[in-house]
Amino acid sequence: MTNEHRTEMISRDAILKMLSKDEIGSVSTAETALKLPKGDEYIDLARLDRGVQRAGGTTVVMGHILSRKSVHKETWAKIVVEVTAHDHPKAQS
């Protein structure tokens, strides 16, 4: 496992630990949806380096998605801080 992958796993784990039992249930229910409504904010847990994204009407792999609507406002704020606090290195061209 590379250091980059290890850091990403730690960040993802930290985000998931922020969720309450109710939020975990809400996230699990949201994963059964086919796609997010256009304009909904989300974080792709498999691609934290992309930060907060907005659904644009294209299909998103829901199994990796944490939708803003599936967590409480306070939890979302903490998650955004966690995602933006880590400097996720991007591939150099």
N, C-alpha and C positions, 0 to 999 in steps of 0.2 A: 504494500500500500504506500503510495507516494505521500509526502508531507502535505501537498495541496489537497489530495483526496481526504486525508485524515482531518485537516482543518475544516473542510466542507462537511464531513460527517459530524464533527463536534458542533458546528454551527447549527446544522439541521436538528441534532439531538437537543441542543439548548432551546431551540424554537418549540419543538414538540413538548418539552417539559413545562413550557409556559401555559399550556392549555389546561383548563379545568375539565372535570369529567363531563360536564354538560357540553363544553366546546368540542371535546373529542367525539362525542356522539353526533354533534352537528356537522363536524368535518366528515365523519364516516358517511352520514346521509348525503352530504354534498358530493361525495365521490361517486355516487350512483348516477348523478346527472350526466347527460351526454356532452354538454358544453356549458360554459358560463355565458350569461347574457352579455351582450355587447356593452362595453363600458365598465363592467365590474372589475374591481381591483383584485389582484391575487399575487401570490408568490409561488414560484415553481420551486419546490423543495429539492428537485434534482438539478436545478440551475440557479442557485442562490446568487451567483455573480450577475444575474440580470436584474436583481432587485425587484421592486414593486412594479408590476406590469398591469396593463388594462386589456381586458378581453376585446378583441377586435372583430369578433364574428367568425374567426377561424376556429377549427376544432383544437382544443387543448387536451392533452392527456390528463384526465381528471385524477388519476391515482397519485399524482405527484403535486397536486395543487392545494394550496391553502388559500381559500377565498376570504376576503375581508368580511363578507357577510356571514361567514360561519363562526366568527369569534366576536367576543365583546370588544367594544371600542377601546378600552384600556389595554386589553391584550394585544390588539392590533398595533397600538402605539409602541408597545414594548418590542413586538416582533420587528417593526420597521427599524427601530433603533438597533436591534441585534443584526439585522441584515446589512444595514448601512455602516455599522461599526467595523465590520471586517473588510479588509482590503483584499478582495478576491482577485488574484492575478489573472489577467486575460492572456490568451495565447498571442505570442509575438509573430508578426508576419515576416 
